[in-house]
Amino acid sequence: MTTECPFCYVDEARQLFSNDFAISIADTFPVTRGHCLIIPKRHFTSFFESTEEERTALWVLADQTRQYLITEYAPDGFNIGINDGVSAGQTIMHLHIHLIPRYLGDSADPRGGVRWIIPKNAPYWKKEFGGT
């Protein structure tokens, strides 16, 4: 744990769910209505540094949080993402999983989903299938 890390000391009042290894919270800067983060309690940077117990706990909370979001917001789908490393866009060096509810019409063309991190490579269907 580090005192500079905003995820090492999350106020209990902000926590939606928790277990022995992880917590879930609403994202402070949500991409969509209901955007949440699943965060391990132990401080480490990369998903690949997590233990098997931590990985299981993270995904259990992701599922629990998803059920909550379905009840509260009725999204039409979800994006699930991890920015692992600076080159992947990670800005807080404490592993966290984004659980982002998606809604019909929230994007003009949602095809490709997380592939849009590199826009020129996102629309693979245009290259492979000649589609629009």
C-alpha positions in Angstrom: 0.0 0.0 0.0 1.1 3.5 -0.7 -0.3 6.7 0.7 -0.1 8.3 -2.8 -2.4 5.7 -4.4 -6.1 6.7 -4.6 -7.1 3.0 -4.7 -5.2 1.9 -1.6 -7.5 3.8 0.8 -11.0 3.9 -0.7 -13.6 5.1 1.9 -16.0 2.4 2.8 -18.9 4.6 1.9 -17.7 4.6 -1.8 -17.6 0.8 -2.0 -20.4 -0.9 -3.7 -19.3 -4.5 -2.9 -16.2 -6.1 -1.3 -14.8 -9.4 -0.5 -11.5 -10.5 1.1 -9.4 -9.5 -1.8 -11.2 -6.8 -3.8 -13.7 -3.9 -3.8 -15.9 -2.4 -6.4 -16.7 1.4 -6.7 -18.4 3.8 -9.1 -15.8 5.4 -11.3 -15.1 9.1 -10.4 -14.9 10.0 -14.1 -17.5 7.7 -15.7 -17.5 7.0 -19.5 -21.1 6.0 -19.3 -23.9 5.9 -16.6 -22.9 3.2 -14.1 -19.2 2.9 -15.0 -17.6 1.0 -12.2 -14.1 -0.2 -11.2 -13.1 -3.5 -9.6 -10.0 -3.0 -7.5 -7.8 -5.5 -5.6 -7.1 -4.6 -2.0 -3.4 -5.4 -2.3 -1.4 -2.7 -4.1 0.2 -4.0 -7.4 0.2 -2.6 -10.9 -0.4 -5.4 -13.4 -3.1 -8.0 -13.7 -0.3 -10.5 -14.3 1.0 -9.9 -10.7 -2.2 -11.1 -9.2 -2.6 -14.4 -7.4 -5.1 -17.0 -8.4 -7.2 -16.1 -5.3 -7.1 -12.4 -6.2 -8.2 -13.1 -9.8 -11.1 -15.2 -8.7 -12.2 -12.5 -6.2 -11.9 -9.8 -8.9 -14.2 -11.7 -11.3 -16.6 -12.6 -8.6 -17.0 -8.9 -7.8 -17.2 -8.0 -11.5 -20.2 -10.4 -11.8 -21.8 -9.1 -8.6 -21.3 -5.5 -9.8 -22.7 -6.4 -13.2 -25.9 -7.8 -11.6 -26.2 -4.6 -9.6 -25.8 -2.5 -12.8 -28.4 -4.5 -14.7 -30.9 -3.9 -11.9 -30.0 -0.2 -11.5 -29.4 1.0 -15.0 -30.7 -1.8 -17.4 -27.7 -1.5 -19.8 -27.8 -3.3 -23.2 -24.2 -4.6 -22.9 -20.8 -4.1 -21.2 -17.2 -3.3 -22.0 -14.7 -4.8 -19.6 -11.2 -3.5 -19.7 -7.8 -3.4 -18.0 -5.2 -0.8 -18.9 -2.0 -2.8 -18.0 1.0 -0.5 -18.2 1.7 3.1 -19.2 1.8 2.2 -23.0 -1.7 0.7 -22.6 -3.1 3.9 -21.0 -2.8 3.0 -17.3 -2.6 6.2 -15.3 -3.2 4.9 -11.8 -0.5 2.2 -11.1 -2.8 0.0 -9.0 -4.6 -2.7 -11.0 -8.2 -2.0 -11.7 -10.8 -3.4 -14.0 -13.2 -1.1 -15.8 -16.8 -2.4 -16.0 -18.5 0.0 -18.4 -22.2 -0.4 -19.1 -23.2 0.2 -22.7 -26.5 1.5 -24.0 -28.0 1.3 -27.5 -27.3 4.6 -29.2 -24.5 5.7 -26.8 -22.1 5.4 -29.8 -22.9 5.9 -33.5 -21.2 2.6 -34.3 -20.1 0.5 -31.4 -18.6 -2.3 -33.6 -15.1 -3.1 -32.6 -15.6 -2.1 -28.9 -12.2 -2.1 -27.2 -10.4 -2.3 -30.5 -10.9 1.5 -30.8 -7.9 2.1 -28.6 -6.0 2.2 -31.9 -8.6 3.8 -34.2 -6.9 2.9 -37.6 -7.0 -0.8 -36.7 -10.5 -0.9 -35.1 -12.8 -1.4 -38.1 -11.4 -4.8 -39.1 -14.7 -5.7 -40.8 -14.0 -3.0 -43.5 -10.7 -4.7 -44.4 -11.8 -8.3 -44.2 -15.4 -8.3 -45.3 -15.6 -5.1 -47.4 -18.3 -3.8 -45.1 -19.1 -0.2 -44.0 
